[in-house]
Amino acid sequence: MCGRFALHHATAEVSEYFGVEHLSIELTPRYNIAPTQPVAVVRQRGVRRLDACKWGLVPSWAKDPKIGNRMINARAETLAEKPAFKNALKRRRCLIPASGFYEWRQEGEERFPTYIHPRDESLLALAGLWEEWQSPEGEQLLSCTILTTGANAFMSAIHTRMPVILPPVAREAWLDSATQELEPLLALLQPLAGDDLAAHTVGRQVNTAAFDAPSCIQPV
């Protein structure tokens, strides 16, 4: 599962890293991004865009947008089997930029929040899906989910799952709207090699979704 992450890189850095051509949002540093909050997403819609989506996928056919609260993640292994995700997998794929993400490491009866990030402090490209939902009153809601996979050797000491992190070639293929066949898309959703990642324990203040400060990612 991926239930919290951070994005503290500047808008210009994110735009350059992902080749963004159109900005609809300006980023501010965030250190404790939680489900149901707006998150930055990179979408290929004619041009490559940086937009905001609510974290928690709401399918276009949903009667109640609260369904998104239960769909912050989607398992890569069963993605093609789930009605809520299958259509988006074919047509509405995105990348979620992240500076790092959190998992809670279990030791006995205690759980320790752990921040995982690139060793070189660059950006992560998390694989995601997005959807567009419209209320009966005509209000539009853009939402997204983060895809997860089994932990690699590095992450297995922390958690059994991890977000799908796409390297450069894979992220270009993921955003390519011409590809709608499921097999080549699912083949991209592999655990990233752990050599590029580092991790450290952080304070329990990250447990509080309303708390968002640079201290969230500091080692303790």
N, CA, C and O of each residue as an XYZ file, in Angstrom:
880
protein
N       0.845     -1.193      0.000
C       0.000      0.000      0.000
C       0.882      1.244      0.000
O       1.987      1.233      0.542
N       0.387      2.308     -0.608
C       1.037      3.614     -0.535
C      -0.010      4.601     -0.060
O      -0.894      4.995     -0.821
N       0.090      5.003      1.206
C      -0.940      5.840      1.796
C      -0.525      7.253      2.106
O      -1.371      8.073      2.462
N       0.759      7.570      1.984
C       1.252      8.935      2.187
C       2.490      9.129      1.307
O       3.255      8.190      1.083
N       2.676     10.338      0.819
C       3.911     10.646      0.103
C       4.217     12.128      0.193
O       3.432     12.894      0.750
N       5.341     12.531     -0.346
C       5.789     13.921     -0.304
C       6.150     14.380     -1.702
O       6.594     13.589     -2.534
N       5.956     15.667     -1.953
C       6.423     16.294     -3.187
C       6.863     17.715     -2.831
O       6.054     18.639     -2.750
N       8.172     17.854     -2.622
C       8.690     19.169     -2.240
C       9.551     19.796     -3.334
O      10.077     20.893     -3.148
N       9.703     19.117     -4.474
C      10.422     19.709     -5.590
C       9.609     20.872     -6.182
O       8.380     20.885     -6.112
N      10.316     21.837     -6.757
C       9.673     23.017     -7.321
C       8.963     22.679     -8.633
O       9.264     21.674     -9.278
N       8.024     23.532     -9.007
C       7.262     23.332    -10.249
C       8.191     23.196    -11.450
O       7.984     22.322    -12.292
N       9.209     24.044    -11.541
C      10.127     24.017    -12.683
C      10.883     22.693    -12.751
O      11.094     22.157    -13.839
N      11.291     22.162    -11.599
C      12.000     20.882    -11.574
C      11.096     19.739    -12.036
O      11.511     18.886    -12.821
N       9.873     19.731    -11.548
C       8.921     18.685    -11.924
C       8.615     18.769    -13.419
O       8.577     17.747    -14.105
N       8.398     19.973    -13.918
C       8.072     20.160    -15.329
C       9.202     19.681    -16.229
O       8.963     19.018    -17.238
N      10.428     20.019    -15.862
C      11.568     19.599    -16.681
C      11.753     18.088    -16.630
O      12.001     17.458    -17.658
N      11.637     17.512    -15.463
C      11.868     16.080    -15.288
C      10.874     15.251    -16.096
O      11.233     14.220    -16.666
N       9.617     15.709    -16.141
C       8.563     14.941    -16.808
C       8.245     15.447    -18.214
O       7.369     14.894    -18.879
N       8.930     16.476    -18.675
C       8.678     17.003    -20.010
C       7.310     17.636    -20.153
O       6.664     17.499    -21.191
N       6.861     18.333    -19.112
C       5.532     18.947    -19.114
C       5.506     20.137    -20.072
O       6.426     20.953    -20.106
N       4.421     20.209    -20.852
C       4.251     21.293    -21.816
C       3.191     22.301    -21.394
O       3.228     23.453    -21.826
N       2.243     21.879    -20.552
C       1.167     22.768    -20.107
C       0.971     22.614    -18.606
O       0.820     21.504    -18.095
N       0.976     23.746    -17.908
C       0.762     23.754    -16.461
C      -0.619     24.304    -16.146
O      -0.973     25.395    -16.594
N      -1.398     23.558    -15.380
C      -2.659     24.103    -14.882
C      -2.577     24.374    -13.383
O      -3.524     24.900    -12.798
N      -1.458     24.023    -12.758
C      -1.271     24.260    -11.325
C       0.164     24.720    -11.063
O       1.069     24.464    -11.857
N       0.349     25.400     -9.942
C       1.674     25.720     -9.416
C       1.851     24.942     -8.123
O       0.962     24.928     -7.272
N       2.998     24.296     -7.978
C       3.221     23.443     -6.824
C       3.763     24.238     -5.643
O       4.536     25.181     -5.813
N       3.349     23.845     -4.456
C       3.959     24.311     -3.217
C       4.525     23.082     -2.506
O       3.967     21.994     -2.645
N       5.613     23.222     -1.753
C       6.205     22.050     -1.091
C       5.208     21.382     -0.148
O       4.570     22.039      0.675
N       5.087     20.054     -0.288
C       4.195     19.276      0.570
C       4.958     18.059      1.075
O       5.656     17.389      0.313
N       4.818     17.782      2.366
C       5.625     16.751      3.009
C       4.798     15.622      3.595
O       5.355     14.654      4.112
N       3.474     15.729      3.523
C       2.618     14.694      4.102
C       1.301     14.649      3.338
O       0.242     14.970      3.878
N       1.385     14.243      2.073
C       0.203     14.195      1.207
C      -0.612     12.961      1.566
O      -0.086     11.849      1.608
N      -1.891     13.166      1.822
C      -2.762     12.090      2.315
C      -3.920     11.848      1.355
O      -4.253     12.724      0.557
N      -4.540     10.667      1.422
C      -5.707     10.364      0.593
C      -6.803     11.409      0.713
O      -6.986     12.013      1.770
N      -7.523     11.614     -0.369
C      -8.624     12.567     -0.585
C      -8.120     13.988     -0.817
O      -8.912     14.866     -1.160
N      -6.840     14.232     -0.640
C      -6.286     15.555     -0.913
C      -5.963     15.689     -2.401
O      -5.817     14.675     -3.084
N      -5.848     16.920     -2.924
C      -5.429     17.098     -4.318
C      -3.958     16.761     -4.480
O      -3.134     17.124     -3.640
N      -3.630     16.069     -5.558
C      -2.240     15.710     -5.853
C      -1.920     16.109     -7.286
O      -2.814     16.208     -8.126
N      -0.644     16.336     -7.560
C      -0.191     16.666     -8.913
C      -0.111     15.393     -9.744
O       0.376     14.367     -9.267
N      -0.588     15.455    -10.983
C      -0.498     14.319    -11.893
C      -0.018     14.803    -13.259
O      -0.321     15.917    -13.685
N       0.734     13.944    -13.930
C       1.182     14.213    -15.295
C       0.329     13.368    -16.221
O       0.289     12.143    -16.104
N      -0.362     14.040    -17.156
C      -1.242     13.345    -18.100
C      -0.850     13.719    -19.524
O      -0.369     14.823    -19.780
N      -1.059     12.792    -20.438
C      -0.833     13.056    -21.857
C      -2.190     13.272    -22.515
O      -2.887     12.315    -22.852
N      -2.555     14.534    -22.694
C      -3.845     14.890    -23.295
C      -3.568     15.818    -24.468
O      -3.741     17.033    -24.363
N      -3.136     15.242    -25.587
C      -2.656     16.048    -26.697
C      -1.253     16.513    -26.394
O      -0.297     16.074    -27.033
N      -1.121     17.402    -25.421
C       0.197     17.787    -24.898
C       0.342     17.179    -23.503
O      -0.626     16.704    -22.908
N       1.561     17.206    -23.006
C       1.802     16.682    -21.653
C       1.481     17.759    -20.637
O       2.025     18.862    -20.683
N       0.578     17.419    -19.708
C       0.027     18.391    -18.778
C       0.381     18.041    -17.330
O       0.540     16.871    -16.980
N       0.500     19.069    -16.507
C       0.583     18.901    -15.060
C      -0.707     19.447    -14.475
O      -0.943     20.655    -14.486
N      -1.541     18.549    -13.965
C      -2.855     18.908    -13.439
C      -2.989     18.449    -11.992
O      -2.103     17.790    -11.449
N      -4.103     18.806    -11.383
C      -4.416     18.354    -10.023
C      -5.581     17.374    -10.071
O      -6.569     17.597    -10.771
N      -5.452     16.287     -9.318
C      -6.530     15.302     -9.176
C      -6.721     14.995     -7.700
O      -5.773     15.058     -6.917
N      -7.944     14.666     -7.327
C      -8.199     14.197     -5.967
C      -7.665     12.778     -5.839
O      -7.892     11.939     -6.710
N      -6.950     12.514     -4.741
C      -6.363     11.184     -4.543
C      -7.433     10.235     -4.012
O      -7.874     10.352     -2.868
N      -7.836      9.302     -4.853
C      -8.893      8.336     -4.563
C      -9.792      8.250     -5.780
O     -10.636      9.121     -5.992
N      -9.622      7.206     -6.584
C     -10.267      7.125     -7.896
C     -11.786      7.003     -7.786
O     -12.304      6.153     -7.063
N     -12.485      7.865     -8.516
C     -13.945      7.818     -8.606
C     -14.305      7.463    -10.050
O     -14.196      8.320    -10.927
N     -14.732      6.228    -10.324
C     -15.095      5.843    -11.693
C     -16.220      6.711    -12.239
O     -17.039      7.232    -11.482
N     -16.252      6.861    -13.552
C     -17.260      7.724    -14.178
C     -18.685      7.242    -13.884
O     -19.624      8.038    -13.880
N     -18.844      5.917    -13.634
C     -20.181      5.365    -13.402
C     -20.603      5.383    -11.931
O     -21.708      4.953    -11.600
N     -19.740      5.871    -11.056
C     -20.041      5.852     -9.621
C     -21.240      6.754     -9.297
O     -21.385      7.839     -9.859
N     -22.081      6.290     -8.394
C     -23.208      7.097     -7.948
C     -22.809      8.037     -6.822
O     -23.405      9.100     -6.651
N     -21.797      7.643     -6.054
C     -21.359      8.441     -4.908
C     -19.842      8.618     -4.984
O     -19.115      7.625     -5.000
N     -19.351      9.852     -5.030
C     -17.900     10.062     -5.129
C     -17.117      9.562     -3.916
O     -15.892      9.453     -3.968
N     -17.816      9.263     -2.837
C     -17.117      8.752     -1.652
C     -16.475      7.396     -1.893
O     -15.645      6.951     -1.101
N     -16.856      6.734     -2.990
C     -16.218      5.459     -3.329
C     -14.712      5.639     -3.495
O     -13.943      4.701     -3.283
N     -14.295      6.841     -3.872
C     -12.876      7.123     -4.060
C     -12.057      6.985     -2.791
O     -10.854      6.735     -2.861
N     -12.680      7.143     -1.635
C     -11.951      7.013     -0.367
C     -11.370      5.619     -0.188
O     -10.411      5.435      0.561
N     -11.954      4.624     -0.882
C     -11.489      3.246     -0.759
C     -10.573      2.846     -1.910
O     -10.096      1.712     -1.958
N     -10.324      3.772     -2.841
C      -9.557      3.411     -4.022
C      -8.359      4.335     -4.227
O      -8.134      4.870     -5.313
N      -7.604      4.501     -3.154
C      -6.386      5.313     -3.260
C      -5.265      4.524     -3.931
O      -4.353      5.109     -4.515
N      -5.335      3.188     -3.846
C      -4.348      2.306     -4.477
C      -5.053      1.266     -5.321
O      -6.213      0.936     -5.077
N      -4.345      0.749     -6.320
C      -4.826     -0.367     -7.135
C      -3.676     -1.343     -7.311
O      -2.572     -0.942     -7.679
N      -3.922     -2.614     -7.052
C      -2.883     -3.633     -7.158
C      -2.609     -3.946     -8.628
O      -3.529     -4.255     -9.386
N      -1.346     -3.865     -9.021
C      -0.970     -4.126    -10.412
C      -1.340     -5.546    -10.831
O      -1.689     -5.779    -11.988
N      -1.266     -6.490     -9.903
C      -1.499     -7.895    -10.231
C      -2.938     -8.187    -10.641
O      -3.184     -9.128    -11.395
N      -3.889     -7.394    -10.154
C      -5.308     -7.655    -10.436
C      -5.967     -6.494    -11.175
O      -7.191     -6.446    -11.297
N      -5.174     -5.584    -11.655
C      -5.677     -4.351    -12.266
C      -6.650     -4.614    -13.409
O      -7.714     -3.999    -13.482
N      -6.283     -5.524    -14.295
C      -7.081     -5.775    -15.500
C      -8.387     -6.507    -15.203
O      -9.256     -6.609    -16.069
N      -8.527     -7.017    -13.974
C      -9.725     -7.787    -13.625
C     -10.796     -6.935    -12.957
O     -11.938     -7.375    -12.829
N     -10.451     -5.730    -12.532
C     -11.358     -4.905    -11.743
C     -12.103     -3.903    -12.623
O     -11.466     -3.104    -13.309
N     -13.431     -3.926    -12.620
C     -14.196     -2.987    -13.440
C     -13.863     -1.522    -13.167
O     -13.936     -0.689    -14.071
N     -13.499     -1.205    -11.931
C     -13.213      0.182    -11.574
C     -11.939      0.693    -12.226
O     -11.756      1.902    -12.366
N     -11.044     -0.228    -12.632
C      -9.736      0.186    -13.126
C      -9.470     -0.189    -14.579
O      -8.628      0.434    -15.225
N     -10.166     -1.189    -15.106
C      -9.802     -1.748    -16.405
C      -9.901     -0.726    -17.529
O      -9.008     -0.655    -18.375
N     -10.965      0.066    -17.555
C     -11.130      1.048    -18.616
C     -10.081      2.156    -18.509
O      -9.540      2.606    -19.519
N      -9.798      2.590    -17.284
C      -8.776      3.620    -17.083
C      -7.397      3.102    -17.477
O      -6.574      3.863    -17.984
N      -7.139      1.823    -17.250
C      -5.865      1.231    -17.639
C      -5.643      1.362    -19.139
O      -4.519      1.596    -19.582
N      -6.689      1.215    -19.909
C      -6.574      1.320    -21.369
C      -6.431      2.763    -21.844
O      -5.702      3.032    -22.798
N      -7.124      3.692    -21.184
C      -7.271      5.026    -21.767
C      -6.856      6.197    -20.888
O      -6.668      7.299    -21.401
N      -6.709      5.998    -19.593
C      -6.458      7.140    -18.711
C      -5.342      6.820    -17.712
O      -5.580      6.654    -16.516
N      -4.140      6.739    -18.235
C      -2.967      6.465    -17.406
C      -2.253      7.786    -17.090
O      -2.301      8.734    -17.875
N      -1.608      7.830    -15.953
C      -0.905      9.050    -15.559
C       0.313      8.694    -14.717
O       0.515      7.542    -14.333
N       1.108      9.705    -14.447
C       2.229      9.598    -13.534
C       1.988     10.547    -12.364
O       1.515     11.667    -12.558
N       2.305     10.110    -11.176
C       2.198     10.957     -9.993
C       3.610     11.292     -9.529
O       4.310     10.412     -9.027
N       4.045     12.536     -9.683
C       5.390     12.916     -9.224
C       5.476     12.863     -7.705
O       4.551     13.271     -7.003
N       6.598     12.355     -7.208
C       6.810     12.279     -5.754
C       8.292     12.482     -5.444
O       9.165     12.036     -6.189
N       8.553     13.157     -4.344
C       9.925     13.268     -3.842
C      10.288     12.048     -3.009
O      11.463     11.705     -2.882
N       9.291     11.401     -2.448
C       9.462     10.195     -1.648
C       8.110      9.745     -1.141
O       7.106     10.426     -1.348
N       8.078      8.594     -0.475
C       6.813      8.081      0.063
C       7.060      7.434      1.421
O       8.201      7.161      1.794
N       5.988      7.195      2.145
C       6.068      6.634      3.498
C       5.489      5.217      3.537
O       4.529      4.892      2.838
N       6.100      4.403      4.366
C       5.519      3.126      4.766
C       5.765      2.960      6.263
O       6.643      3.603      6.838
N       4.973      2.085      6.880
C       5.083      1.868      8.322
C       5.696      0.483      8.563
O       5.088     -0.542      8.257
N       6.896      0.479      9.108
C       7.648     -0.757      9.352
C       7.199     -1.386     10.658
O       7.195     -0.729     11.699
N       6.823     -2.651     10.609
C       6.332     -3.365     11.789
C       7.490     -4.018     12.527
O       8.241     -4.797     11.940
N       7.638     -3.708     13.799
C       8.615     -4.372     14.668
C       7.885     -4.776     15.940
O       7.586     -3.937     16.789
N       7.599     -6.078     16.064
C       6.801     -6.538     17.200
C       5.417     -5.939     17.118
O       4.719     -6.098     16.116
N       5.019     -5.252     18.171
C       3.701     -4.637     18.188
C       3.744     -3.168     17.790
O       2.709     -2.501     17.780
N       4.923     -2.658     17.462
C       5.061     -1.247     17.108
C       5.228     -1.062     15.611
O       5.780     -1.922     14.924
N       4.741      0.078     15.110
C       4.889      0.434     13.716
C       5.642      1.753     13.631
O       5.276      2.730     14.284
N       6.697      1.773     12.821
C       7.556      2.933     12.718
C       7.418      3.570     11.337
O       7.695      2.908     10.336
N       6.999      4.837     11.252
C       6.906      5.492      9.943
C       8.286      5.632      9.320
O       9.238      6.059      9.973
N       8.378      5.267      8.057
C       9.658      5.238      7.347
C       9.507      5.992      6.032
O       8.541      5.794      5.296
N      10.476      6.858      5.748
C      10.455      7.651      4.523
C      11.405      7.034      3.519
O      12.585      6.837      3.811
N      10.894      6.726      2.333
C      11.672      6.106      1.266
C      11.800      7.115      0.131
O      10.810      7.725     -0.274
N      13.011      7.293     -0.379
C      13.249      8.340     -1.376
C      14.436      7.954     -2.258
O      15.191      7.050     -1.899
N      14.619      8.615     -3.403
C      15.779      8.325     -4.243
C      17.081      8.712     -3.535
O      17.147      9.739     -2.859
N      18.098      7.893     -3.696
C      19.402      8.195     -3.083
C      19.952      9.536     -3.553
O      20.598     10.255     -2.790
N      19.690      9.863     -4.818
C      20.226     11.110     -5.362
C      19.274     12.289     -5.184
O      19.522     13.366     -5.727
N      18.189     12.103     -4.432
C      17.197     13.143     -4.139
C      16.498     13.659     -5.397
O      15.997     14.783     -5.418
N      16.468     12.840     -6.434
C      15.715     13.210     -7.638
C      14.235     12.885     -7.424
O      13.808     12.628     -6.298
N      13.468     12.897     -8.494
C      12.036     12.640     -8.401
C      11.705     11.179     -8.679
O      12.470     10.466     -9.330
N      10.563     10.750     -8.177
C       9.994      9.444     -8.488
C       8.792      9.636     -9.401
O       8.042     10.603     -9.258
N       8.611      8.713    -10.340
C       7.431      8.708    -11.207
C       6.561      7.523    -10.804
O       6.835      6.391    -11.204
N       5.526      7.767    -10.024
C       4.630      6.702     -9.580
C       3.562      6.461    -10.649
O       2.943      7.404    -11.141
N       3.356      5.205    -10.999
C       2.346      4.865    -11.999
C       0.954      5.060    -11.407
O       0.682      4.659    -10.275
N       0.080      5.682    -12.192
C      -1.274      5.914    -11.714
C      -2.307      5.835    -12.820
O      -1.976      5.729    -14.001
N      -3.558      5.890    -12.414
C      -4.694      5.978    -13.320
C      -5.532      7.181    -12.897
O      -5.564      7.541    -11.720
N      -6.204      7.794    -13.855
C      -7.076      8.915    -13.510
C      -8.458      8.689    -14.107
O      -8.630      7.912    -15.046
N      -9.418      9.372    -13.553
C     -10.796      9.298    -14.027
C     -11.453     10.671    -13.956
O     -11.016     11.550    -13.214
N     -12.502     10.832    -14.734
C     -13.318     12.047    -14.706
C     -14.746     11.656    -14.338
O     -15.369     10.831    -15.007
N     -15.248     12.253    -13.275
C     -16.606     11.972    -12.786
C     -17.400     13.269    -12.815
O     -16.857     14.347    -12.572
N     -18.681     13.156    -13.114
C     -19.535     14.336    -13.153
C     -20.737     14.131    -12.241
O     -21.409     13.100    -12.293
N     -20.991     15.120    -11.418
C     -22.126     15.058    -10.499
C     -23.418     15.314    -11.261
O     -23.378     15.818    -12.384
N     -24.561     14.979    -10.676
C     -25.848     15.270    -11.335
C     -26.023     16.755    -11.656
O     -26.773     17.117    -12.563
N     -25.329     17.606    -10.909
C     -25.419     19.052    -11.147
C     -24.435     19.527    -12.207
O     -24.386     20.712    -12.535
N     -23.648     18.588    -12.743
C     -22.708     18.939    -13.800
C     -21.313     19.310    -13.314
O     -20.477     19.739    -14.110
N     -21.047     19.151    -12.013
C     -19.730     19.475    -11.468
C     -18.738     18.358    -11.827
O     -19.034     17.174    -11.668
N     -17.565     18.757    -12.312
C     -16.556     17.799    -12.741
C     -15.561     17.514    -11.620
O     -15.139     18.422    -10.904
N     -15.193     16.248    -11.479
C     -14.188     15.836    -10.503
C     -13.144     14.971    -11.196
O     -13.476     13.934    -11.772
N     -11.891     15.391    -11.144
C     -10.780     14.579    -11.612
C     -10.182     13.863    -10.412
O      -9.928     14.484     -9.380
N      -9.959     12.573    -10.538
C      -9.426     11.789     -9.420
C      -8.381     10.801     -9.933
O      -8.281     10.564    -11.137
N      -7.611     10.231     -9.021
C      -6.549      9.314     -9.430
C      -6.300      8.259     -8.357
O      -6.736      8.382     -7.212
N      -5.585      7.222     -8.769
C      -5.133      6.184     -7.844
C      -3.682      5.870     -8.142
O      -3.228      6.049     -9.272
N      -2.948      5.403     -7.141
C      -1.547      5.009     -7.286
C      -1.477      3.491     -7.352
O      -2.080      2.806     -6.526
N      -0.750      2.961     -8.323
C      -0.624      1.518     -8.488
C       0.460      0.968     -7.569
O       1.484      1.613     -7.347
N       0.225     -0.229     -7.039
C       1.196     -0.871     -6.155
C       1.559     -2.251     -6.684
O       0.830     -2.852     -7.473
N       2.704     -2.731     -6.227
C       3.192     -4.050     -6.606
C       3.889     -4.674     -5.403
O       3.993     -4.052     -4.346
N       4.367     -5.913     -5.569
C       5.098     -6.551     -4.482
C       6.406     -5.841     -4.199
O       6.996     -5.234     -5.092
N       6.855     -5.915     -2.966
C       8.079     -5.226     -2.566
C       9.309     -5.836     -3.237
O       9.385     -7.050     -3.429
N      10.273     -4.978     -3.590
C      11.568     -5.485     -4.050
C      12.403     -5.878     -2.828
O      11.937     -5.777     -1.694
N      13.628     -6.322     -3.064
C      14.470     -6.802     -1.960
C      14.707     -5.707     -0.924
O      14.710     -5.979      0.277
N      14.905     -4.470     -1.382
C      15.144     -3.361     -0.473
C      13.906     -3.077      0.375
O      14.011     -2.924      1.592
N      12.742     -3.008     -0.257
C      11.520     -2.642      0.445
C      10.995     -3.756      1.332
O      10.252     -3.485      2.276
N      11.354     -4.989      1.059
C      10.779     -6.112      1.804
C      11.118     -6.061      3.287
O      10.419     -6.663      4.102
N      12.184     -5.347      3.648
C      12.514     -5.179      5.062
C      11.606     -4.160      5.744
O      11.593     -4.052      6.970
N      10.853     -3.419      4.945
C       9.994     -2.365      5.469
C       8.525     -2.733      5.347
O       7.750     -2.535      6.283
N       8.135     -3.279      4.169
C       6.728     -3.566      3.895
C       6.647     -4.603      2.784
O       7.607     -4.803      2.040
N       5.499     -5.261      2.676
C       5.326     -6.282      1.637
C       4.931     -5.695      0.284
O       5.000     -6.383     -0.734
N       4.515     -4.419      0.271
C       4.080     -3.761     -0.953
C       4.864     -2.471     -1.159
O       5.489     -1.952     -0.234
N       4.818     -1.965     -2.386
C       5.430     -0.677     -2.696
C       4.710     -0.078     -3.907
O       4.094     -0.812     -4.680
N       4.780      1.246     -4.079
C       4.195      1.831     -5.290
C       4.990      1.407     -6.519
O       6.188      1.135     -6.430
N       4.320      1.353     -7.663
C       5.018      1.095     -8.920
C       5.757      2.377     -9.304
O       5.142      3.414     -9.551
N       7.086      2.282     -9.349
C       7.940      3.415     -9.713
C       8.496      3.134    -11.101
O       9.191      2.139    -11.307
N       8.189      4.009    -12.051
C       8.559      3.760    -13.436
C       9.859      4.472    -13.810
O       9.986      5.676    -13.589
N      10.827      3.741    -14.374
C      12.032      4.368    -14.916
C      11.702      5.100    -16.209
O      10.597      4.941    -16.728
N      12.635      5.907    -16.753
C      12.317      6.780    -17.900
C      11.668      6.091    -19.091
O      10.649      6.577    -19.582
N      12.210      4.986    -19.575
C      11.644      4.339    -20.757
C      10.224      3.849    -20.471
O       9.332      3.998    -21.306
N      10.019      3.273    -19.302
C       8.704      2.744    -18.947
C       7.677      3.848    -18.782
O       6.514      3.662    -19.140
N       8.081      4.993    -18.249
C       7.092      6.046    -18.051
C       6.646      6.656    -19.382
O       5.499      7.083    -19.515
N       7.540      6.698    -20.358
C       7.123      7.175    -21.676
C       6.113      6.206    -22.294
O       5.117      6.628    -22.882
N       6.376      4.920    -22.156
C       5.447      3.913    -22.683
C       4.116      3.962    -21.940
O       3.062      3.770    -22.547
N       4.154      4.213    -20.652
C       2.937      4.260    -19.834
C       2.022      5.406    -20.262
O       0.799      5.268    -20.250
N       2.617      6.535    -20.640
C       1.816      7.695    -21.027
C       1.390      7.666    -22.489
O       0.570      8.484    -22.905
N       1.926      6.750    -23.268
C       1.627      6.684    -24.699
C       0.169      6.275    -24.910
O      -0.192      5.117    -24.701
N      -0.661      7.224    -25.322
C      -2.095      6.958    -25.459
C      -2.419      6.014    -26.603
O      -3.530      5.490    -26.681
N      -1.446      5.790    -27.505
C      -1.688      4.879    -28.625
C      -1.742      3.428    -28.168
O      -2.313      2.584    -28.859
N      -1.158      3.128    -27.019
C      -1.138      1.764    -26.501
C      -2.369      1.511    -25.644
O      -2.581      2.183    -24.635
N      -3.179      0.539    -26.048
C      -4.358      0.169    -25.268
C      -4.417     -1.336    -25.001
O      -5.332     -1.814    -24.330
N      -3.445     -2.077    -25.525
C      -3.392     -3.508    -25.254
C      -2.893     -3.728    -23.833
O      -1.920     -3.108    -23.404
N      -3.560     -4.605    -23.114
C      -3.269     -4.757    -21.691
C      -1.917     -5.415    -21.424
O      -1.217     -5.021    -20.491
N      -1.546     -6.394    -22.212
C      -0.330     -7.160    -21.915
C       0.923     -6.295    -21.850
O       1.655     -6.385    -20.865
N       1.211     -5.454    -22.856
C       2.418     -4.619    -22.755
C       2.335     -3.587    -21.636
O       3.360     -3.210    -21.069
N       1.128     -3.127    -21.312
C       0.986     -2.166    -20.224
C       1.266     -2.816    -18.875
O       1.986     -2.255    -18.049
N       0.701     -3.993    -18.655
C       0.907     -4.692    -17.384
C       2.360     -5.100    -17.200
O       2.845     -5.185    -16.072
N       3.057     -5.353    -18.306
C       4.469     -5.746    -18.223
C       5.354     -4.620    -17.691
O       6.462     -4.870    -17.219
N       4.868     -3.384    -17.766
C       5.641     -2.238    -17.262
C       5.607     -2.139    -15.738
O       6.451     -1.471    -15.140
N       4.642     -2.799    -15.112
C       4.355     -2.576    -13.689
C       5.151     -3.531    -12.805
O       4.587     -4.391    -12.128
N       6.471     -3.361    -12.826
C       7.384     -4.212    -12.071
C       7.997     -3.432    -10.898
O       8.088     -2.205    -10.959
N       8.416     -4.125     -9.834
C       9.101     -3.430     -8.742
C      10.406     -2.810     -9.236
O      11.181     -3.457     -9.940
N      10.640     -1.567     -8.867
C      11.887     -0.905     -9.216
C      13.040     -1.529     -8.440
O      12.878     -1.896     -7.276
N      14.202     -1.652     -9.075
C      15.387     -2.149     -8.373
C      15.686     -1.255     -7.175
O      15.657     -0.029     -7.286
N      15.970     -1.862     -6.046
C      16.133     -1.106     -4.806
C      17.421     -0.335     -4.683
O      17.578      0.445     -3.743
N      18.356     -0.526     -5.609
C      19.649      0.148     -5.512
C      19.518      1.660     -5.548
O      20.385      2.370     -5.039
N      18.443      2.159     -6.145
C      18.273      3.598     -6.304
C      17.567      4.244     -5.119
O      17.386      5.461     -5.101
N      17.164      3.445     -4.126
C      16.365      3.961     -3.027
C      17.138      3.984     -1.706
O      18.054      3.193     -1.481
N      16.737      4.913     -0.851
C      17.244      4.989      0.515
C      16.046      5.155      1.445
O      14.967      5.547      1.000
N      16.226      4.858      2.732
C      15.107      4.939      3.673
C      15.611      5.303      5.061
O      16.736      4.967      5.433
N      14.774      5.988      5.818
C      15.089      6.273      7.223
C      13.785      6.446      8.008
O      12.757      6.833      7.452
N      13.849      6.155      9.294
C      12.704      6.318     10.186
C      12.453      7.799     10.432
O      13.393      8.581     10.575
N      11.178      8.180     10.481
C      10.806      9.571     10.738
C       9.882      9.626     11.952
O       9.480      8.594     12.489
N       9.555     10.835     12.369
C       8.725     11.027     13.554
C       7.274     10.653     13.335
O       6.791     10.618     12.203
N       6.586     10.376     14.424
C       5.187      9.946     14.350
C       4.227     11.076     13.982
O       3.032     10.838     13.804
N       4.733     12.290     13.869
C       3.873     13.402     13.465
C       3.279     13.180     12.071
O       2.235     13.742     11.740
N       3.954     12.352     11.253
C       3.434     12.075      9.918
C       2.138     11.255      9.979
O       1.404     11.180      8.994
N       1.861     10.647     11.124
C       0.613      9.894     11.294
C      -0.618     10.797     11.219
O      -1.721     10.333     10.931
N      -0.418     12.086     11.480
C      -1.517     13.050     11.470
C      -1.595     13.700     10.102
O      -0.696     14.444      9.710
N      -2.667     13.421      9.376
C      -2.781     13.897      7.994
C      -2.768     15.415      7.901
O      -2.339     15.968      6.889
N      -3.226     16.087      8.931
C      -3.290     17.548      8.892
C      -1.921     18.194      9.114
O      -1.759     19.391      8.878
N      -0.941     17.417      9.563
C       0.386     17.977      9.828
C       1.224     17.878      8.558
O       1.413     16.785      8.026
N       1.723     18.996      8.074
C       2.499     19.036      6.842
C       3.619     20.048      7.002
O       3.396     21.255      6.909
N       4.831     19.546      7.245
C       5.978     20.420      7.472
C       7.240     19.672      7.084
O       7.235     18.442      7.037
N       8.332     20.396      6.801
C       9.583     19.727      6.423
C      10.080     18.707      7.435
O      10.801     17.776      7.076
N       9.703     18.873      8.685
C      10.147     17.935      9.719
C       9.592     16.530      9.495
O      10.111     15.567     10.060
N       8.545     16.401      8.679
C       7.965     15.073      8.406
C       8.998     14.115      7.798
O       8.967     12.914      8.068
N       9.899     14.642      6.987
C      10.838     13.758      6.286
C      12.203     13.685      6.968
O      13.112     13.026      6.463
N      12.354     14.360      8.115
C      13.651     14.360      8.795
C      13.859     13.079      9.578
O      12.923     12.584     10.207
N      15.085     12.521      9.554
C      15.364     11.282     10.315
C      15.233     11.524     11.811
O      15.495     12.620     12.306
N      14.821     10.472     12.525
C      14.821     10.513     13.991
C      15.673      9.350     14.508
O      15.818      9.183     15.719
